[in-house]
C-alpha cells in the first residue's frame, strides 16, 4: 500500500505570497457522524489552515495556479 505524499505550492497574489499544502483525505466514521473527505489543498498561514478545494491527481501546475487564485480572489481580502 502506498503512502500519501503531501505537496506544497506557493501562489503570488496581489503582492503577497500564499502557501498551500495538500493533506490526505479522511475515512468516514459512522460512530462519530463524520463523512469521508478526499485529499485536499489547504491554505496555511500563522499556524492555521483553511480547506480550499479537493486535490486532483495529475492536475497541471497552470490549472492549479488558476484555481487557487480564483479561491483567493473569492475568499481573501487585502
N, CA, C and O atoms as a Maestro MAE file, in Angstrom:
{
 s_m_m2io_version
 :::
 2.0.0
}

f_m_ct {
 s_m_title
 :::
 protein
 m_atom[312] {
  # First column is atom index #
  i_m_mmod_type
  r_m_x_coord
  r_m_y_coord
  r_m_z_coord
  i_m_residue_number
  s_m_chain_name
  s_m_pdb_residue_name
  s_m_pdb_atom_name
  i_m_atomic_number
  :::
  1 25 0.838 -1.173 0.000 1 A "UNK " " N  " 7
  2 3 0.000 0.000 0.000 1 A "UNK " " CA " 6
  3 2 0.889 1.244 0.000 1 A "UNK " " C  " 6
  4 15 1.796 1.368 0.824 1 A "UNK " " O  " 8
  5 25 0.625 2.157 -0.924 2 A "UNK " " N  " 7
  6 3 1.443 3.361 -0.989 2 A "UNK " " CA " 6
  7 2 0.984 4.380 0.055 2 A "UNK " " C  " 6
  8 15 -0.182 4.409 0.448 2 A "UNK " " O  " 8
  9 25 1.911 5.198 0.484 3 A "UNK " " N  " 7
  10 3 1.601 6.226 1.470 3 A "UNK " " CA " 6
  11 2 1.347 7.543 0.750 3 A "UNK " " C  " 6
  12 15 1.932 7.822 -0.297 3 A "UNK " " O  " 8
  13 25 0.483 8.329 1.321 4 A "UNK " " N  " 7
  14 3 0.173 9.642 0.757 4 A "UNK " " CA " 6
  15 2 1.373 10.565 0.939 4 A "UNK " " C  " 6
  16 15 2.008 10.565 1.994 4 A "UNK " " O  " 8
  17 25 1.681 11.352 -0.092 5 A "UNK " " N  " 7
  18 3 2.770 12.309 -0.023 5 A "UNK " " CA " 6
  19 2 2.196 13.717 -0.123 5 A "UNK " " C  " 6
  20 15 1.591 14.080 -1.132 5 A "UNK " " O  " 8
  21 25 2.389 14.497 0.921 6 A "UNK " " N  " 7
  22 3 1.920 15.879 0.911 6 A "UNK " " CA " 6
  23 2 2.666 16.663 -0.160 6 A "UNK " " C  " 6
  24 15 3.848 16.432 -0.414 6 A "UNK " " O  " 8
  25 25 1.948 17.599 -0.784 7 A "UNK " " N  " 7
  26 3 2.561 18.501 -1.754 7 A "UNK " " CA " 6
  27 2 2.450 19.915 -1.222 7 A "UNK " " C  " 6
  28 15 1.549 20.229 -0.443 7 A "UNK " " O  " 8
  29 25 3.378 20.772 -1.650 8 A "UNK " " N  " 7
  30 3 3.345 22.176 -1.255 8 A "UNK " " CA " 6
  31 2 3.346 23.033 -2.505 8 A "UNK " " C  " 6
  32 15 3.943 22.673 -3.519 8 A "UNK " " O  " 8
  33 25 2.672 24.165 -2.423 9 A "UNK " " N  " 7
  34 3 2.567 25.045 -3.578 9 A "UNK " " CA " 6
  35 2 2.414 26.481 -3.084 9 A "UNK " " C  " 6
  36 15 1.632 26.751 -2.172 9 A "UNK " " O  " 8
  37 25 3.158 27.390 -3.685 10 A "UNK " " N  " 7
  38 3 3.046 28.811 -3.339 10 A "UNK " " CA " 6
  39 2 2.455 29.573 -4.507 10 A "UNK " " C  " 6
  40 15 2.731 29.267 -5.668 10 A "UNK " " O  " 8
  41 25 1.640 30.570 -4.191 11 A "UNK " " N  " 7
  42 3 0.983 31.390 -5.204 11 A "UNK " " CA " 6
  43 2 1.183 32.852 -4.840 11 A "UNK " " C  " 6
  44 15 0.943 33.251 -3.700 11 A "UNK " " O  " 8
  45 25 1.621 33.650 -5.806 12 A "UNK " " N  " 7
  46 3 1.709 35.104 -5.615 12 A "UNK " " CA " 6
  47 2 0.396 35.716 -6.053 12 A "UNK " " C  " 6
  48 15 -0.094 35.445 -7.149 12 A "UNK " " O  " 8
  49 25 -0.174 36.551 -5.182 13 A "UNK " " N  " 7
  50 3 -1.479 37.155 -5.457 13 A "UNK " " CA " 6
  51 2 -1.535 38.518 -4.785 13 A "UNK " " C  " 6
  52 15 -1.327 38.628 -3.576 13 A "UNK " " O  " 8
  53 25 -1.813 39.546 -5.559 14 A "UNK " " N  " 7
  54 3 -1.912 40.923 -5.049 14 A "UNK " " CA " 6
  55 2 -0.698 41.328 -4.200 14 A "UNK " " C  " 6
  56 15 -0.838 41.947 -3.146 14 A "UNK " " O  " 8
  57 25 0.486 40.966 -4.681 15 A "UNK " " N  " 7
  58 3 1.710 41.356 -3.996 15 A "UNK " " CA " 6
  59 2 2.056 40.535 -2.770 15 A "UNK " " C  " 6
  60 15 3.017 40.850 -2.068 15 A "UNK " " O  " 8
  61 25 1.300 39.498 -2.502 16 A "UNK " " N  " 7
  62 3 1.558 38.623 -1.351 16 A "UNK " " CA " 6
  63 2 1.781 37.196 -1.838 16 A "UNK " " C  " 6
  64 15 1.314 36.814 -2.910 16 A "UNK " " O  " 8
  65 25 2.492 36.426 -1.047 17 A "UNK " " N  " 7
  66 3 2.704 35.015 -1.364 17 A "UNK " " CA " 6
  67 2 1.899 34.173 -0.386 17 A "UNK " " C  " 6
  68 15 1.982 34.362 0.828 17 A "UNK " " O  " 8
  69 25 1.127 33.251 -0.923 18 A "UNK " " N  " 7
  70 3 0.294 32.359 -0.119 18 A "UNK " " CA " 6
  71 2 0.824 30.941 -0.258 18 A "UNK " " C  " 6
  72 15 1.222 30.513 -1.342 18 A "UNK " " O  " 8
  73 25 0.822 30.224 0.851 19 A "UNK " " N  " 7
  74 3 1.374 28.874 0.897 19 A "UNK " " CA " 6
  75 2 0.245 27.860 1.069 19 A "UNK " " C  " 6
  76 15 -0.579 27.979 1.975 19 A "UNK " " O  " 8
  77 25 0.221 26.866 0.191 20 A "UNK " " N  " 7
  78 3 -0.793 25.814 0.223 20 A "UNK " " CA " 6
  79 2 -0.111 24.467 0.411 20 A "UNK " " C  " 6
  80 15 0.966 24.222 -0.132 20 A "UNK " " O  " 8
  81 25 -0.752 23.595 1.190 21 A "UNK " " N  " 7
  82 3 -0.265 22.232 1.404 21 A "UNK " " CA " 6
  83 2 -1.423 21.272 1.173 21 A "UNK " " C  " 6
  84 15 -2.551 21.529 1.593 21 A "UNK " " O  " 8
  85 25 -1.133 20.168 0.502 22 A "UNK " " N  " 7
  86 3 -2.161 19.139 0.321 22 A "UNK " " CA " 6
  87 2 -2.089 18.168 1.496 22 A "UNK " " C  " 6
  88 15 -1.009 17.816 1.970 22 A "UNK " " O  " 8
  89 25 -3.258 17.750 1.948 23 A "UNK " " N  " 7
  90 3 -3.353 16.777 3.034 23 A "UNK " " CA " 6
  91 2 -4.205 15.603 2.591 23 A "UNK " " C  " 6
  92 15 -5.140 15.750 1.804 23 A "UNK " " O  " 8
  93 25 -3.863 14.438 3.112 24 A "UNK " " N  " 7
  94 3 -4.576 13.202 2.802 24 A "UNK " " CA " 6
  95 2 -6.027 13.285 3.241 24 A "UNK " " C  " 6
  96 15 -6.346 13.932 4.239 24 A "UNK " " O  " 8
  97 25 -6.897 12.635 2.500 25 A "UNK " " N  " 7
  98 3 -8.310 12.573 2.873 25 A "UNK " " CA " 6
  99 2 -8.499 11.749 4.137 25 A "UNK " " C  " 6
  100 15 -7.569 11.117 4.639 25 A "UNK " " O  " 8
  101 25 -9.702 11.775 4.624 26 A "UNK " " N  " 7
  102 3 -10.027 11.071 5.873 26 A "UNK " " CA " 6
  103 2 -11.186 10.122 5.609 26 A "UNK " " C  " 6
  104 15 -12.127 10.460 4.891 26 A "UNK " " O  " 8
  105 25 -11.111 8.946 6.189 27 A "UNK " " N  " 7
  106 3 -12.184 7.974 6.054 27 A "UNK " " CA " 6
  107 2 -13.391 8.362 6.890 27 A "UNK " " C  " 6
  108 15 -13.274 9.128 7.846 27 A "UNK " " O  " 8
  109 25 -14.542 7.835 6.528 28 A "UNK " " N  " 7
  110 3 -15.776 8.119 7.266 28 A "UNK " " CA " 6
  111 2 -15.767 7.394 8.608 28 A "UNK " " C  " 6
  112 15 -15.129 6.354 8.771 28 A "UNK " " O  " 8
  113 25 -16.489 7.968 9.559 29 A "UNK " " N  " 7
  114 3 -16.674 7.336 10.863 29 A "UNK " " CA " 6
  115 2 -18.156 7.436 11.216 29 A "UNK " " C  " 6
  116 15 -18.635 8.481 11.657 29 A "UNK " " O  " 8
  117 25 -18.867 6.339 11.016 30 A "UNK " " N  " 7
  118 3 -20.301 6.336 11.295 30 A "UNK " " CA " 6
  119 2 -20.582 6.567 12.779 30 A "UNK " " C  " 6
  120 15 -21.559 7.227 13.132 30 A "UNK " " O  " 8
  121 25 -19.736 6.029 13.637 31 A "UNK " " N  " 7
  122 3 -19.961 6.182 15.074 31 A "UNK " " CA " 6
  123 2 -19.817 7.636 15.541 31 A "UNK " " C  " 6
  124 15 -20.435 8.036 16.528 31 A "UNK " " O  " 8
  125 25 -19.001 8.422 14.831 32 A "UNK " " N  " 7
  126 3 -18.813 9.826 15.190 32 A "UNK " " CA " 6
  127 2 -19.592 10.760 14.273 32 A "UNK " " C  " 6
  128 15 -19.577 11.977 14.458 32 A "UNK " " O  " 8
  129 25 -20.271 10.188 13.288 33 A "UNK " " N  " 7
  130 3 -21.052 11.006 12.362 33 A "UNK " " CA " 6
  131 2 -20.190 11.861 11.450 33 A "UNK " " C  " 6
  132 15 -20.592 12.963 11.076 33 A "UNK " " O  " 8
  133 25 -18.998 11.367 11.084 34 A "UNK " " N  " 7
  134 3 -18.077 12.111 10.231 34 A "UNK " " CA " 6
  135 2 -18.062 11.490 8.839 34 A "UNK " " C  " 6
  136 15 -17.862 10.285 8.685 34 A "UNK " " O  " 8
  137 25 -18.275 12.333 7.825 35 A "UNK " " N  " 7
  138 3 -18.253 11.871 6.439 35 A "UNK " " CA " 6
  139 2 -16.812 11.779 5.944 35 A "UNK " " C  " 6
  140 15 -15.927 12.458 6.465 35 A "UNK " " O  " 8
  141 25 -16.583 10.948 4.949 36 A "UNK " " N  " 7
  142 3 -15.260 10.825 4.343 36 A "UNK " " CA " 6
  143 2 -14.923 12.111 3.599 36 A "UNK " " C  " 6
  144 15 -15.809 12.790 3.080 36 A "UNK " " O  " 8
  145 25 -13.635 12.439 3.552 37 A "UNK " " N  " 7
  146 3 -13.179 13.601 2.805 37 A "UNK " " CA " 6
  147 2 -12.069 13.177 1.845 37 A "UNK " " C  " 6
  148 15 -11.284 12.284 2.165 37 A "UNK " " O  " 8
  149 25 -11.995 13.808 0.669 38 A "UNK " " N  " 7
  150 3 -10.938 13.474 -0.282 38 A "UNK " " CA " 6
  151 2 -9.645 14.207 0.079 38 A "UNK " " C  " 6
  152 15 -9.673 15.133 0.889 38 A "UNK " " O  " 8
  153 25 -8.514 13.808 -0.508 39 A "UNK " " N  " 7
  154 3 -7.304 14.604 -0.337 39 A "UNK " " CA " 6
  155 2 -7.605 16.029 -0.817 39 A "UNK " " C  " 6
  156 15 -8.273 16.215 -1.834 39 A "UNK " " O  " 8
  157 25 -7.113 17.028 -0.088 40 A "UNK " " N  " 7
  158 3 -7.483 18.410 -0.389 40 A "UNK " " CA " 6
  159 2 -6.316 19.366 -0.215 40 A "UNK " " C  " 6
  160 15 -5.341 19.070 0.477 40 A "UNK " " O  " 8
  161 25 -6.438 20.523 -0.862 41 A "UNK " " N  " 7
  162 3 -5.499 21.626 -0.698 41 A "UNK " " CA " 6
  163 2 -5.987 22.517 0.432 41 A "UNK " " C  " 6
  164 15 -7.182 22.793 0.545 41 A "UNK " " O  " 8
  165 25 -5.049 22.970 1.273 42 A "UNK " " N  " 7
  166 3 -5.338 23.868 2.383 42 A "UNK " " CA " 6
  167 2 -4.417 25.076 2.298 42 A "UNK " " C  " 6
  168 15 -3.234 24.942 1.985 42 A "UNK " " O  " 8
  169 25 -4.965 26.255 2.578 43 A "UNK " " N  " 7
  170 3 -4.158 27.452 2.760 43 A "UNK " " CA " 6
  171 2 -3.598 27.394 4.172 43 A "UNK " " C  " 6
  172 15 -4.339 27.160 5.127 43 A "UNK " " O  " 8
  173 25 -2.292 27.608 4.310 44 A "UNK " " N  " 7
  174 3 -1.647 27.550 5.612 44 A "UNK " " CA " 6
  175 2 -1.041 28.916 5.907 44 A "UNK " " C  " 6
  176 15 -0.266 29.452 5.114 44 A "UNK " " O  " 8
  177 25 -1.411 29.479 7.077 45 A "UNK " " N  " 7
  178 3 -0.898 30.791 7.460 45 A "UNK " " CA " 6
  179 2 -1.021 30.956 8.973 45 A "UNK " " C  " 6
  180 15 -2.049 30.622 9.562 45 A "UNK " " O  " 8
  181 25 0.023 31.468 9.586 46 A "UNK " " N  " 7
  182 3 0.030 31.769 11.016 46 A "UNK " " CA " 6
  183 2 -0.404 30.585 11.883 46 A "UNK " " C  " 6
  184 15 -1.135 30.751 12.859 46 A "UNK " " O  " 8
  185 25 0.058 29.391 11.513 47 A "UNK " " N  " 7
  186 3 -0.248 28.216 12.312 47 A "UNK " " CA " 6
  187 2 -1.661 27.684 12.156 47 A "UNK " " C  " 6
  188 15 -2.068 26.788 12.896 47 A "UNK " " O  " 8
  189 25 -2.410 28.216 11.213 48 A "UNK " " N  " 7
  190 3 -3.781 27.744 10.961 48 A "UNK " " CA " 6
  191 2 -3.875 27.258 9.525 48 A "UNK " " C  " 6
  192 15 -3.025 27.571 8.691 48 A "UNK " " O  " 8
  193 25 -4.921 26.489 9.251 49 A "UNK " " N  " 7
  194 3 -5.144 26.047 7.874 49 A "UNK " " CA " 6
  195 2 -6.623 26.093 7.546 49 A "UNK " " C  " 6
  196 15 -7.484 25.861 8.395 49 A "UNK " " O  " 8
  197 25 -6.890 26.402 6.283 50 A "UNK " " N  " 7
  198 3 -8.256 26.500 5.781 50 A "UNK " " CA " 6
  199 2 -8.367 25.626 4.545 50 A "UNK " " C  " 6
  200 15 -7.542 25.715 3.636 50 A "UNK " " O  " 8
  201 25 -9.397 24.774 4.513 51 A "UNK " " N  " 7
  202 3 -9.590 23.904 3.362 51 A "UNK " " CA " 6
  203 2 -10.008 24.728 2.165 51 A "UNK " " C  " 6
  204 15 -10.899 25.572 2.261 51 A "UNK " " O  " 8
  205 25 -9.359 24.482 1.032 52 A "UNK " " N  " 7
  206 3 -9.603 25.262 -0.170 52 A "UNK " " CA " 6
  207 2 -10.392 24.467 -1.197 52 A "UNK " " C  " 6
  208 15 -11.465 24.894 -1.624 52 A "UNK " " O  " 8
  209 25 -9.858 23.294 -1.602 53 A "UNK " " N  " 7
  210 3 -10.514 22.505 -2.646 53 A "UNK " " CA " 6
  211 2 -9.924 21.102 -2.667 53 A "UNK " " C  " 6
  212 15 -8.823 20.881 -2.160 53 A "UNK " " O  " 8
  213 25 -10.651 20.154 -3.250 54 A "UNK " " N  " 7
  214 3 -10.104 18.802 -3.384 54 A "UNK " " CA " 6
  215 2 -8.866 18.794 -4.275 54 A "UNK " " C  " 6
  216 15 -8.755 19.590 -5.208 54 A "UNK " " O  " 8
  217 25 -7.953 17.901 -3.983 55 A "UNK " " N  " 7
  218 3 -6.757 17.732 -4.796 55 A "UNK " " CA " 6
  219 2 -7.089 16.815 -5.960 55 A "UNK " " C  " 6
  220 15 -7.676 15.749 -5.770 55 A "UNK " " O  " 8
  221 25 -6.713 17.228 -7.168 56 A "UNK " " N  " 7
  222 3 -6.981 16.446 -8.377 56 A "UNK " " CA " 6
  223 2 -5.665 15.814 -8.836 56 A "UNK " " C  " 6
  224 15 -4.700 16.530 -9.102 56 A "UNK " " O  " 8
  225 25 -5.613 14.477 -8.932 57 A "UNK " " N  " 7
  226 3 -4.381 13.829 -9.375 57 A "UNK " " CA " 6
  227 2 -3.994 14.282 -10.785 57 A "UNK " " C  " 6
  228 15 -4.856 14.468 -11.644 57 A "UNK " " O  " 8
  229 25 -2.704 14.456 -11.010 58 A "UNK " " N  " 7
  230 3 -2.150 14.817 -12.329 58 A "UNK " " CA " 6
  231 2 -2.664 16.142 -12.873 58 A "UNK " " C  " 6
  232 15 -2.663 16.347 -14.087 58 A "UNK " " O  " 8
  233 25 -3.104 17.043 -12.003 59 A "UNK " " N  " 7
  234 3 -3.559 18.361 -12.432 59 A "UNK " " CA " 6
  235 2 -2.335 19.197 -12.823 59 A "UNK " " C  " 6
  236 15 -1.314 19.169 -12.136 59 A "UNK " " O  " 8
  237 25 -2.443 19.936 -13.924 60 A "UNK " " N  " 7
  238 3 -1.309 20.751 -14.363 60 A "UNK " " CA " 6
  239 2 -1.065 21.888 -13.378 60 A "UNK " " C  " 6
  240 15 -1.979 22.333 -12.683 60 A "UNK " " O  " 8
  241 25 0.173 22.345 -13.330 61 A "UNK " " N  " 7
  242 3 0.519 23.443 -12.429 61 A "UNK " " CA " 6
  243 2 -0.224 24.723 -12.820 61 A "UNK " " C  " 6
  244 15 -0.619 25.503 -11.953 61 A "UNK " " O  " 8
  245 25 -0.413 24.936 -14.111 62 A "UNK " " N  " 7
  246 3 -1.140 26.122 -14.577 62 A "UNK " " CA " 6
  247 2 -2.589 26.107 -14.102 62 A "UNK " " C  " 6
  248 15 -3.112 27.126 -13.651 62 A "UNK " " O  " 8
  249 25 -3.224 24.966 -14.203 63 A "UNK " " N  " 7
  250 3 -4.617 24.838 -13.762 63 A "UNK " " CA " 6
  251 2 -4.711 25.008 -12.243 63 A "UNK " " C  " 6
  252 15 -5.614 25.681 -11.746 63 A "UNK " " O  " 8
  253 25 -3.781 24.401 -11.515 64 A "UNK " " N  " 7
  254 3 -3.768 24.532 -10.058 64 A "UNK " " CA " 6
  255 2 -3.596 25.999 -9.658 64 A "UNK " " C  " 6
  256 15 -4.312 26.491 -8.786 64 A "UNK " " O  " 8
  257 25 -2.654 26.697 -10.289 65 A "UNK " " N  " 7
  258 3 -2.464 28.126 -10.008 65 A "UNK " " CA " 6
  259 2 -3.738 28.912 -10.267 65 A "UNK " " C  " 6
  260 15 -4.128 29.748 -9.452 65 A "UNK " " O  " 8
  261 25 -4.382 28.656 -11.379 66 A "UNK " " N  " 7
  262 3 -5.603 29.373 -11.738 66 A "UNK " " CA " 6
  263 2 -6.695 29.156 -10.693 66 A "UNK " " C  " 6
  264 15 -7.337 30.111 -10.257 66 A "UNK " " O  " 8
  265 25 -6.903 27.916 -10.296 67 A "UNK " " N  " 7
  266 3 -7.952 27.597 -9.318 67 A "UNK " " CA " 6
  267 2 -7.652 28.171 -7.936 67 A "UNK " " C  " 6
  268 15 -8.556 28.654 -7.254 67 A "UNK " " O  " 8
  269 25 -6.383 28.119 -7.522 68 A "UNK " " N  " 7
  270 3 -6.026 28.682 -6.221 68 A "UNK " " CA " 6
  271 2 -6.187 30.204 -6.223 68 A "UNK " " C  " 6
  272 15 -6.633 30.779 -5.230 68 A "UNK " " O  " 8
  273 25 -5.828 30.854 -7.326 69 A "UNK " " N  " 7
  274 3 -6.015 32.307 -7.419 69 A "UNK " " CA " 6
  275 2 -7.496 32.670 -7.426 69 A "UNK " " C  " 6
  276 15 -7.887 33.679 -6.839 69 A "UNK " " O  " 8
  277 25 -8.316 31.867 -8.078 70 A "UNK " " N  " 7
  278 3 -9.772 32.106 -8.043 70 A "UNK " " CA " 6
  279 2 -10.281 32.020 -6.607 70 A "UNK " " C  " 6
  280 15 -11.088 32.844 -6.177 70 A "UNK " " O  " 8
  281 25 -9.805 31.019 -5.869 71 A "UNK " " N  " 7
  282 3 -10.228 30.872 -4.475 71 A "UNK " " CA " 6
  283 2 -9.769 32.076 -3.652 71 A "UNK " " C  " 6
  284 15 -10.539 32.621 -2.862 71 A "UNK " " O  " 8
  285 25 -8.511 32.490 -3.840 72 A "UNK " " N  " 7
  286 3 -8.007 33.666 -3.124 72 A "UNK " " CA " 6
  287 2 -8.832 34.897 -3.454 72 A "UNK " " C  " 6
  288 15 -9.158 35.684 -2.566 72 A "UNK " " O  " 8
  289 25 -9.170 35.066 -4.716 73 A "UNK " " N  " 7
  290 3 -9.973 36.221 -5.132 73 A "UNK " " CA " 6
  291 2 -11.333 36.242 -4.433 73 A "UNK " " C  " 6
  292 15 -11.846 37.310 -4.099 73 A "UNK " " O  " 8
  293 25 -11.906 35.076 -4.216 74 A "UNK " " N  " 7
  294 3 -13.236 34.994 -3.588 74 A "UNK " " CA " 6
  295 2 -13.189 35.011 -2.064 74 A "UNK " " C  " 6
  296 15 -14.189 35.339 -1.426 74 A "UNK " " O  " 8
  297 25 -12.050 34.664 -1.469 75 A "UNK " " N  " 7
  298 3 -12.022 34.448 -0.023 75 A "UNK " " CA " 6
  299 2 -11.035 35.282 0.786 75 A "UNK " " C  " 6
  300 15 -11.095 35.279 2.015 75 A "UNK " " O  " 8
  301 25 -10.134 35.989 0.127 76 A "UNK " " N  " 7
  302 3 -9.130 36.753 0.851 76 A "UNK " " CA " 6
  303 2 -9.294 38.230 0.561 76 A "UNK " " C  " 6
  304 15 -9.376 38.640 -0.597 76 A "UNK " " O  " 8
  305 25 -9.340 39.021 1.608 77 A "UNK " " N  " 7
  306 3 -9.377 40.464 1.453 77 A "UNK " " CA " 6
  307 2 -8.012 41.026 1.802 77 A "UNK " " C  " 6
  308 15 -7.266 40.421 2.572 77 A "UNK " " O  " 8
  309 25 -7.685 42.166 1.247 78 A "UNK " " N  " 7
  310 3 -6.371 42.773 1.478 78 A "UNK " " CA " 6
  311 2 -6.169 42.924 2.898 78 A "UNK " " C  " 6
  312 15 -5.125 43.416 3.325 78 A "UNK " " O  " 8
  :::
 }
 m_bond[311] {
  # First column is bond index #
  i_m_from
  i_m_to
  i_m_order
  :::
  1 1 2 1
  2 2 3 1
  3 3 4 2
  4 3 5 1
  5 5 6 1
  6 6 7 1
  7 7 8 2
  8 7 9 1
  9 9 10 1
  10 10 11 1
  11 11 12 2
  12 11 13 1
  13 13 14 1
  14 14 15 1
  15 15 16 2
  16 15 17 1
  17 17 18 1
  18 18 19 1
  19 19 20 2
  20 19 21 1
  21 21 22 1
  22 22 23 1
  23 23 24 2
  24 23 25 1
  25 25 26 1
  26 26 27 1
  27 27 28 2
  28 27 29 1
  29 29 30 1
  30 30 31 1
  31 31 32 2
  32 31 33 1
  33 33 34 1
  34 34 35 1
  35 35 36 2
  36 35 37 1
  37 37 38 1
  38 38 39 1
  39 39 40 2
  40 39 41 1
  41 41 42 1
  42 42 43 1
  43 43 44 2
  44 43 45 1
  45 45 46 1
  46 46 47 1
  47 47 48 2
  48 47 49 1
  49 49 50 1
  50 50 51 1
  51 51 52 2
  52 51 53 1
  53 53 54 1
  54 54 55 1
  55 55 56 2
  56 55 57 1
  57 57 58 1
  58 58 59 1
  59 59 60 2
  60 59 61 1
  61 61 62 1
  62 62 63 1
  63 63 64 2
  64 63 65 1
  65 65 66 1
  66 66 67 1
  67 67 68 2
  68 67 69 1
  69 69 70 1
  70 70 71 1
  71 71 72 2
  72 71 73 1
  73 73 74 1
  74 74 75 1
  75 75 76 2
  76 75 77 1
  77 77 78 1
  78 78 79 1
  79 79 80 2
  80 79 81 1
  81 81 82 1
  82 82 83 1
  83 83 84 2
  84 83 85 1
  85 85 86 1
  86 86 87 1
  87 87 88 2
  88 87 89 1
  89 89 90 1
  90 90 91 1
  91 91 92 2
  92 91 93 1
  93 93 94 1
  94 94 95 1
  95 95 96 2
  96 95 97 1
  97 97 98 1
  98 98 99 1
  99 99 100 2
  100 99 101 1
  101 101 102 1
  102 102 103 1
  103 103 104 2
  104 103 105 1
  105 105 106 1
  106 106 107 1
  107 107 108 2
  108 107 109 1
  109 109 110 1
  110 110 111 1
  111 111 112 2
  112 111 113 1
  113 113 114 1
  114 114 115 1
  115 115 116 2
  116 115 117 1
  117 117 118 1
  118 118 119 1
  119 119 120 2
  120 119 121 1
  121 121 122 1
  122 122 123 1
  123 123 124 2
  124 123 125 1
  125 125 126 1
  126 126 127 1
  127 127 128 2
  128 127 129 1
  129 129 130 1
  130 130 131 1
  131 131 132 2
  132 131 133 1
  133 133 134 1
  134 134 135 1
  135 135 136 2
  136 135 137 1
  137 137 138 1
  138 138 139 1
  139 139 140 2
  140 139 141 1
  141 141 142 1
  142 142 143 1
  143 143 144 2
  144 143 145 1
  145 145 146 1
  146 146 147 1
  147 147 148 2
  148 147 149 1
  149 149 150 1
  150 150 151 1
  151 151 152 2
  152 151 153 1
  153 153 154 1
  154 154 155 1
  155 155 156 2
  156 155 157 1
  157 157 158 1
  158 158 159 1
  159 159 160 2
  160 159 161 1
  161 161 162 1
  162 162 163 1
  163 163 164 2
  164 163 165 1
  165 165 166 1
  166 166 167 1
  167 167 168 2
  168 167 169 1
  169 169 170 1
  170 170 171 1
  171 171 172 2
  172 171 173 1
  173 173 174 1
  174 174 175 1
  175 175 176 2
  176 175 177 1
  177 177 178 1
  178 178 179 1
  179 179 180 2
  180 179 181 1
  181 181 182 1
  182 182 183 1
  183 183 184 2
  184 183 185 1
  185 185 186 1
  186 186 187 1
  187 187 188 2
  188 187 189 1
  189 189 190 1
  190 190 191 1
  191 191 192 2
  192 191 193 1
  193 193 194 1
  194 194 195 1
  195 195 196 2
  196 195 197 1
  197 197 198 1
  198 198 199 1
  199 199 200 2
  200 199 201 1
  201 201 202 1
  202 202 203 1
  203 203 204 2
  204 203 205 1
  205 205 206 1
  206 206 207 1
  207 207 208 2
  208 207 209 1
  209 209 210 1
  210 210 211 1
  211 211 212 2
  212 211 213 1
  213 213 214 1
  214 214 215 1
  215 215 216 2
  216 215 217 1
  217 217 218 1
  218 218 219 1
  219 219 220 2
  220 219 221 1
  221 221 222 1
  222 222 223 1
  223 223 224 2
  224 223 225 1
  225 225 226 1
  226 226 227 1
  227 227 228 2
  228 227 229 1
  229 229 230 1
  230 230 231 1
  231 231 232 2
  232 231 233 1
  233 233 234 1
  234 234 235 1
  235 235 236 2
  236 235 237 1
  237 237 238 1
  238 238 239 1
  239 239 240 2
  240 239 241 1
  241 241 242 1
  242 242 243 1
  243 243 244 2
  244 243 245 1
  245 245 246 1
  246 246 247 1
  247 247 248 2
  248 247 249 1
  249 249 250 1
  250 250 251 1
  251 251 252 2
  252 251 253 1
  253 253 254 1
  254 254 255 1
  255 255 256 2
  256 255 257 1
  257 257 258 1
  258 258 259 1
  259 259 260 2
  260 259 261 1
  261 261 262 1
  262 262 263 1
  263 263 264 2
  264 263 265 1
  265 265 266 1
  266 266 267 1
  267 267 268 2
  268 267 269 1
  269 269 270 1
  270 270 271 1
  271 271 272 2
  272 271 273 1
  273 273 274 1
  274 274 275 1
  275 275 276 2
  276 275 277 1
  277 277 278 1
  278 278 279 1
  279 279 280 2
  280 279 281 1
  281 281 282 1
  282 282 283 1
  283 283 284 2
  284 283 285 1
  285 285 286 1
  286 286 287 1
  287 287 288 2
  288 287 289 1
  289 289 290 1
  290 290 291 1
  291 291 292 2
  292 291 293 1
  293 293 294 1
  294 294 295 1
  295 295 296 2
  296 295 297 1
  297 297 298 1
  298 298 299 1
  299 299 300 2
  300 299 301 1
  301 301 302 1
  302 302 303 1
  303 303 304 2
  304 303 305 1
  305 305 306 1
  306 306 307 1
  307 307 308 2
  308 307 309 1
  309 309 310 1
  310 310 311 1
  311 311 312 2
  :::
 }
}
